[in-house]
Every structure is written in structure tokens, then in C-alpha cells.
Amino acid sequence: MTSETDEAGTDERRGDEAVSRFVERFAADMTEAGMQRMASRVFAALLADDDASMTSAELALALRISPAAVSGAVSYLTQVNMVSREREPGSRRDRYRLHNEIWYTAFASRDRVLTRWEDTLKEGARTLGVETPAGERLAETAEFFEFMQAELAGMMARWRARHAAPGGEAD
């Protein structure tokens, strides 16, 4: 059976309202975790799209938002490497697409952030004096980020092994 989609790219069999409820619920979860509200909505809409790809007009229609709101959200999502912009062949329209392995990519990029934070915190601890309460606090925070990086690297390796294993589960 072929999929029938409307102008916003929504599969008619799923029901626009059910898809919209999921998008808004997941966007609310992401917003509560600290992501910008409109970026959360755009990300959730792309995540729920079968192709993980929509134009600005499709996003505006699906989310009932302005093209300016889409533009701001996509700018943020592009900046944090969660979405890429692609030109439609033979058209001036851009499509916005989720990266492959979005969660792996997002968490792997956090490694650079954690390294930068760790280095800055270690320098701050030395500047303030590791024997001072503030210096101790900064040194402990740097140690926490160092621990997080080591654990994250191990988790990512285990995910790769699990994902590559037949049936998606590592032994």
C-alpha cells in the first residue's frame, strides 16, 4: 500500500491530530529539558516525518507557525548540528533534514563541549587556588566532566556495537 500524504507531509492514515499531539508532547518534553520552544517543535516535527525532511512552508503549515519562526528555529537547530539544510534539486527551496543517527551525533558532539568546560574549570581552579572552597568546587566539577567524558565514550562504543549487531542488540 502506498503512503498518502497531505501538503504538510503528514501520513493521512496516522491522523493529523495524533501526529500533532505527539509533536507537541515531545516538544514540551524537550523544552522542559532546556531547548528553545520553537526549535523543539520543529525538531519534533522533523522527527515524526517519515523522510525526516520538510521545507519551511511544510513546517509552518504543520506547526501553524510563521515562516520567521521556522527560520529562527532552524537556525538554532543547524547551529547545534541537529538539522542540516539541503537545496531541493532544480528549486530555490531549502529542505531541512535531521542528521542520520541524530542522537549519536548530538551526544558525540557534547564531547567537545565537555572538554572545553573541563579545561576552563581546571584553569579556574588553578587561578582561584585549589585549596580555596571555590577552587575545590571548580576542581571537583572538572573531575565530574572528565568522568562524564570517559563514561560517554564507553556508552557510545557500546551503542555502536549494539547498533551494528544483527537484530540491533549486542551480546
C-alpha positions as CSV (number, residue, x, y, z in Angstrom):
1,M,0.0,0.0,0.0
2,T,1.4,3.4,-0.9
3,S,1.5,6.2,1.7
4,E,-0.8,9.1,1.0
5,T,0.5,12.4,2.4
6,D,-1.0,15.8,2.6
7,E,0.7,19.1,1.8
8,A,2.5,19.2,5.2
9,G,3.9,15.7,4.6
10,T,1.6,14.0,7.2
11,D,0.5,10.5,6.6
12,E,-3.3,10.7,6.3
13,R,-3.7,7.2,7.9
14,R,-2.0,8.3,11.1
15,G,-4.3,11.2,11.6
16,D,-3.1,14.8,11.7
17,E,-4.3,15.2,15.3
18,A,-2.4,12.2,16.7
19,V,0.8,13.3,15.0
20,S,0.3,16.9,16.2
21,R,-0.3,15.7,19.8
22,F,2.9,13.6,19.7
23,V,4.9,16.6,18.2
24,E,3.6,19.0,20.9
25,R,4.2,16.5,23.7
26,F,7.7,15.7,22.7
27,A,8.5,19.3,22.0
28,A,7.2,20.2,25.5
29,D,9.5,17.5,27.0
30,M,12.5,18.9,25.1
31,T,11.5,22.5,26.1
32,E,11.3,21.4,29.7
33,A,14.8,20.0,29.4
34,G,16.1,23.4,28.2
35,M,15.8,23.5,24.4
36,Q,14.2,26.6,22.8
37,R,10.4,26.1,22.4
38,M,10.1,26.7,18.7
39,A,13.3,24.7,18.0
40,S,11.8,21.8,20.0
41,R,8.6,21.9,17.9
42,V,10.5,22.0,14.6
43,F,12.8,19.2,15.7
44,A,9.8,17.0,16.9
45,A,8.0,17.6,13.6
46,L,11.1,16.5,11.6
47,L,11.5,13.5,13.9
48,A,7.9,12.5,13.2
49,D,8.2,12.9,9.4
50,D,8.9,9.7,7.5
51,D,11.6,11.3,5.5
52,A,12.9,13.4,8.4
53,S,12.8,16.2,6.0
54,M,10.5,19.2,5.4
55,T,10.5,22.6,3.7
56,S,10.0,25.8,5.6
57,A,6.5,26.0,4.2
58,E,5.7,22.4,5.2
59,L,6.9,23.1,8.7
60,A,5.0,26.4,9.0
61,L,1.8,24.6,7.9
62,A,2.2,21.5,10.1
63,L,3.1,23.6,13.2
64,R,0.8,26.5,12.4
65,I,3.7,29.0,12.8
66,S,5.2,31.8,10.8
67,P,8.0,31.3,8.3
68,A,10.1,33.7,10.6
69,A,9.6,31.3,13.5
70,V,10.6,28.4,11.3
71,S,13.7,30.3,10.2
72,G,14.8,31.1,13.8
73,A,14.2,27.5,15.0
74,V,16.1,26.0,12.0
75,S,19.0,28.5,12.6
76,Y,19.3,27.2,16.1
77,L,19.0,23.5,15.2
78,T,21.6,24.0,12.4
79,Q,24.0,25.7,14.8
80,V,23.8,22.8,17.3
81,N,24.2,20.3,14.5
82,M,20.8,18.6,14.8
83,V,19.5,19.6,11.4
84,S,21.0,20.3,8.0
85,R,19.8,22.5,5.2
86,E,19.7,21.0,1.7
87,R,18.7,22.6,-1.6
88,E,15.9,20.8,-3.5
89,P,17.2,19.9,-6.9
90,G,16.1,22.3,-9.5
91,S,14.5,24.6,-7.0
92,R,15.3,27.6,-4.8
93,R,13.6,25.9,-1.8
94,D,15.6,24.5,1.0
95,R,14.7,21.3,2.8
96,Y,15.6,20.8,6.5
97,R,16.7,17.3,7.4
98,L,17.6,15.6,10.6
99,H,21.1,14.2,10.6
100,N,21.5,10.4,10.3
101,E,22.0,8.9,13.8
102,I,20.8,12.2,15.3
103,W,21.2,11.2,18.9
104,Y,24.6,9.6,18.5
105,T,25.8,12.7,16.7
106,A,24.3,15.1,19.3
107,F,25.9,13.2,22.2
108,A,29.2,12.7,20.4
109,S,29.4,16.5,19.8
110,R,29.0,17.1,23.5
111,D,32.4,15.5,24.0
112,R,34.0,18.7,22.6
113,V,31.8,20.9,24.9
114,L,32.7,18.8,27.9
115,T,36.4,19.0,27.1
116,R,36.2,22.8,26.8
117,W,34.4,23.1,30.1
118,E,36.8,20.8,31.8
119,D,39.8,22.7,30.6
120,T,38.3,26.1,31.6
121,L,37.3,24.7,35.0
122,K,40.8,23.3,35.7
123,E,42.3,26.6,34.8
124,G,39.8,28.4,37.0
125,A,40.6,26.1,39.9
126,R,44.3,26.9,39.5
127,T,43.6,30.6,39.2
128,L,41.4,30.6,42.4
129,G,43.7,28.2,44.2
130,V,42.7,24.5,44.6
131,E,42.9,24.9,48.4
132,T,40.1,27.5,48.4
133,P,36.4,26.5,48.6
134,A,35.7,27.9,45.2
135,G,38.8,26.3,43.7
136,E,37.9,23.0,45.2
137,R,34.4,23.3,43.8
138,L,35.8,24.0,40.3
139,A,38.3,21.2,40.5
140,E,35.5,18.8,41.5
141,T,33.3,20.0,38.7
142,A,36.2,19.5,36.2
143,E,36.7,16.0,37.6
144,F,33.0,15.3,37.1
145,F,33.2,16.3,33.5
146,E,36.3,14.2,33.0
147,F,34.3,11.2,34.4
148,M,31.3,12.0,32.2
149,Q,33.5,12.0,29.1
150,A,35.0,8.7,29.9
151,E,31.6,7.2,30.5
152,L,30.1,8.8,27.4
153,A,32.9,7.4,25.2
154,G,32.2,3.9,26.6
155,M,28.5,4.3,26.1
156,M,28.9,5.4,22.6
157,A,31.1,2.4,21.8
158,R,28.6,0.1,23.3
159,W,25.8,1.7,21.3
160,R,27.8,1.3,18.0
161,A,28.3,-2.4,18.9
162,R,24.7,-2.9,19.7
163,H,23.5,-1.0,16.6
164,A,25.8,-3.0,14.3
165,A,24.8,-6.4,15.8
166,P,22.3,-8.5,13.9
167,G,18.8,-7.6,15.3
168,G,20.2,-4.4,16.8
169,E,21.3,-6.0,20.1
170,A,24.9,-6.7,21.1
171,D,25.8,-9.8,23.1
